[in-house]
Amino acid sequence: MYDSHDANWIDSWTILYWGWWISWSAFVGMFIARISRGRTIRQLIFGAFLVPTTFSFFWIIIVGSLGIKMQRVAELAPSIRGDFDWFNCRFNCHALGYVNQQPHSAATVALADDG
């Protein structure tokens, strides 16, 4: 499945990720300090910590729940015979009970309504 990717990159991506965050932490700190000039500590905590944390929290709730729902629908795939292309990771959704990208069978309607 991973034959099309470079194995060295896959093995060492965490070092790149750590380096990226360490190198950009100084720039982010300077940016927050520059835009916070003349503001109170209360405004800084609210604007730089609470608002982004709250946004991220709701983003993860919304996108995460949609991802879980997609996973639950995909778990129906092994129980239904259909054309699954393992190389391209594509499945004929019509075999899952979808017609024109809408659930059609009773099982998929029940799964789509639950959640």
Steps between C-alpha positions, in 0.01 A plus 500: 500500500791738570709404198447839339658690792858539607560279805772731636260792520232290672756379755632849585199731466480557878845661505387739226179570692686573824751720319221695335327577830824581684617734223166682476441532876722810519315667212161423651613630840628823343179537300282462810723742690484757220123491454446498877695821561290742702247238605430371847596152621129414508457592133813306409383183675154529349614581145805277474394199705129470570358597159731270294453216749122535483507514120722190484274319745191555287692428178609161635147424618347574159767354273568209736136399521474510120813284478355249745179491298697438180688219673178339617361510147826356362480212747196375311719444192648159596157353564370593154641357182615771268786636299763622742820627342765453772770671295305826457287457816173538312179315560180488302267680740198376307570157653475663845149620429577850373326635192610843373706551818191453720431201725240271350493172693350470846840424657672808356203726578507380861878548517482846345225610738691374804775717619 
